[in-house]
């Protein structure tokens, strides 16, 4: 069996939904685009994006000896959704367990299968080589180059079999394979639904101003969301799925995952607006010890909750201000 086929089958055995393999090389076009994007300040307070630039755009610099980039996808679209009256949480954060640990465990299993077949020298021994949204590497671009989808106008990877609700994992190998997967064509066509639906006009065609994105504003921005965007929060308290929810590919292809490790937290599926408002920091620590909600933290969630309540209850808010006056 070829290395190419063995690795892809091993990825499925390890629990992933799809796998592609790309040749490790410099991403020159992405480097030029990213330099311009950073120079315009569109990364906001995510200063880490400007660090380790050479590593971010060339995996051979990140991991010396790297020859192949193995990319895996894990569908996370949930079987059940939040109540319409609940504050909105992005679907990736539904699971009880943070997806980082889930994918890292599966990547470790995949690596074990590869090293058993091709020896420990097939992976870097002195460098970090398993990545899940936590290192200077352009995951979506490598997924695109590995034939797993195209990067849509909303800047997300869109897989033709299950849409954009998928986690991306990366394993860098020191071995070459007989053949590499080829990118598939962009299938967004003339559709601009994601751009039109974005409440803060964060999207341009195939580009995003993170400073305007609700995901950035509700998680990465440590201060309260600026007043300019508060009217657009729409009850979002962590992340945002608006541009994904309107995407025709998701409407047609997104289907519930079959991964018990990604079981949705019962509180996220059942709690009302008032339940979230009544939560204190002790409750947060008790109910969400391993959740991706911890990325934002209790205080940031509370800030976002107050904005959502203000938007939903403008008369109550006005009455409160009058009483205080």
N, C-alpha and C positions, 0 to 999 in steps of 0.2 A: 504493500500500500504506500502511496506517495505521502511525503510529509504534509503536503497541503491538505489532502483528504483526511489524514489521520488527525491533524490538529482541529479541523472543523468538526469532525465527528466527536472528538474528545471534548470539545466545548459544549456540545449538546449533552453528552454524558455528564458533564459537570453541572448541568442545570441551566445553561443559557438557552435563549430562544433563537439566536442567530450568531453567526461568526463569519468574519471576512479577514483576509490577510493582505497587507500592502507592503511594498518594498520600502525600507527605511531610507529616506532622503530628505534633503532640505526643502522646506515649504517656502520657496522664494516669493511667490505671489502673495501668500498670506502674510509674510513678513512685511512686505511693502504696504499692504492694506492696513495691517495692525499698527505700523509706525504712524501712518496718517491718522488713524482712528485715535490713537493715544495722544497725538499732538493736538488734536481738537478737544481733548479732555473728556471724551465721551465715556470713559471708564469711571468717572466720578471719584469716589473715595476708595475704589478697589485698586490701590496702588501696587499691590502684588502683581498685577497684570503687566506692569512695566518692568518688573524685575526678571532676571534670568531670561532675557529676550532670546539669546542664541539657543538656549536649551529648549525654549518653548517652540521654536520654529525648526528645530532639527533634532530628532530623537538620538542621533548618533553623538551629539554633544551631551545630551542629557545622560545617556548610558553608552559609554565608549564600547565599541565592539558590536553595537546593535545593528542587525541586518534586516530584521523583519518586524513589522508591527501587527500584532494579532489584536483584532477588535471584536468585542462581544457585546451583544445587546440583551437586555432583560426587560420584557414587557411589564409595565406596572399599572396598566389601566385597571381600576377597581371594579368589582362586581356591583357594589352599591355606592351611591353618592350621598353627600350630606343633605340634610333637609334644606329646603329652599329658604327657610327663615334663619338659618345659622350663618355666622360670619364665614366668609369663604377662605378655604385653605387649599392650596395647590395639591393636586392628586398625588404628586410624588411624596408628599409628607403624610399621607394617610396611614402607612404601616406603623405598627407598634415599634418596630425596630428600624433604626436609621439604615437607609439603603447602602451606605458606605460599607458597613460591616457585613451585610449580606453578600454584596458583590465581591468584596475582598476574600471572603471564605470560599466562594466559588472559583475565583481566580487562582487561589492556592491549590484547589483540587485540580484545576486544569493544568497548572504548572507541574504538579506531581505526576500527572499522566504523561506530560511531554518529557520530563526528565527521566522517567522510567523507560521511555522508548528511545531517547536520543542522548541520554547522559546529562549529568549536572552542568557540563560545559555549555549546554544549549541555552542557558539563561545566565545573566550577570550574577556573579556571586558577591561582589563588593558594592553594588549600587542598587538602589531601589528600582524595581522594574515592573511592579504591578501598580496600576493607577486607576483611581476612581474619583474623578472630579476633585482631585486634591494635589495636583502637581502641575508644573509648567509644561503642559502638553495640550495640543489642540484636538481634543477628543472627537468633536463633530467632523472636523476636516478629515481625520484619519478614518472615521467610519465611512465618510463619503468616498474616500480613495479606495477603501476596501470593499466597495460595491454594496454597502448595506443601506443605501438610500441617497438622497440628495439633500442639500441644505436649502430649506425653503426661504421664502421672502420674509418669514418671521425669524430667521437665523437659526431655526431648530432643524435637527436631522429628521427627515420624514422617510420612514421605511415603508415600502409598497405593500407589505403584508399586515402591519399593525400600526401604521401611522407614526406619530411623534412621541407617544407616551412610552418611552423606553429609556432605561438607564444605559450608559455606555461604560464599558470597562476596557482597559488596555493592558496588554502583556507584551513587553519588548523582549525579543529573542535574539540570541547571538548566532543563529543559524539561518541560512537561506532555505527557501522552499522551491520546488520545481517550477511552480507557476504562481503568479499573484493575481488576485481578483481585480477586476476592472470596474471603474466607476460606472454607474448607470445614469441615463439622461435625467436632467431636471424635468419634472412633470408638473410644475406649478402653472405653467402656461400663462394665460392672461389674468388669472385669478388674483384679486387683491383683497380678499375678505379679511385676512389677518390685519393688514394695514388699516383698512377702514374701521375695524372693530376696536382697535387699541384706544382706550379712553384718554390716554395722555399723549398721543401722537409720538410715541417712542420709536415707531418703526418707519423706516424708509425701505425701499426695495432691496432686500438682502443686506440690510444694515440696521443697527439699533443704537439709539442713544441711551445708554444704561441709566443716565441721570434722570430720565423720564419714565423708565420702566417700573411698573408696580412691584415686580419681583425684587428689584434693587431697592426701591423705596421702602418696602415692607420688611426687608431682611438686612441688607448690607448697610444701608444708611443708618447710622447709630442715633442720629437726632430724630426728632419728630418729622414726619413728612411735611415738606414745605406747604404753606397755605395755597400756593399756586396750583398744587395737585390734589389738595384735600377733597375738592368737590368731585374728583374722579376716582376716589378710592373704591367706591361701589361695594363696601363691606369686605374688601379683601384684607385679611389680617396676616396672611403669610403666603408669599408667592402669588402667581397669577397664571390662569389657564385660558384666559379669554382668547388669545390669538390661536391657541390649539383647539379650543372648543368649536370655533367657527370654521376650522379647516375642513374642506370636503373630504380629504383623505382620512381624517380621523372619524368623520361622520360615517364614512363607508367601511373603514377597515379596523378601527379601534375595537378590541374585544377584551373581555376580562382575562386577566392573567391567571395562571394555574400554579402560583408559587405560594405555598403555605407560609414561607418566611416573610412574605409581604402582606400578611393578614392585617386588615385595617383596624385601627384603634376604635373600640366601641364608642368612646367619647366623641371622636370626630364624626362618627356616623349618627350619633343620637343626641348630642348636646344641643340645646337651644341657645339663642343669643344671651339669655339671662344666665344660663349655666356658665357660659364663658365669662360673663361679667362678674359673676360671684366667685370665680376661682381666685384664690390667693397664691402666693409663691410656694407655700408648703404643699398646697393641692397640686400645683404644677409639677413640683419635684416628685410627688407621689404617683401621679397619673402618667407622667411622660418621662420616665427615667432613661429611655433609650430612643426617643423619638427624634425625627429630623426637626421638630419644632424648637429643639434646644439650640439650633443654629441661630435663630433670632433671639431666643431668651425670653424670660417672663416679662421683663420691663418693656421690651419692644412690642411684644404682643399686646400688652395692656395699652400702650400708646395707640396702636392701630385699632384696637377694639373701641377706644373712646371716640376715635374719628368716625368709625362705622356707625356707632350709636348716634353721634351728632348728626350724621347724614340722614339716618333713618327716622330720627325723632326731632326735626327742627323746631316744632312748636314747644315740646318739652324743654329743649335746650334754651329757647327764648324765655320761657317762663322762669327757668332757674336763674337766668341772668337778671331778670326783672326783680325776682325775690332778693337776689344778692344786692342789687342796686338799692 
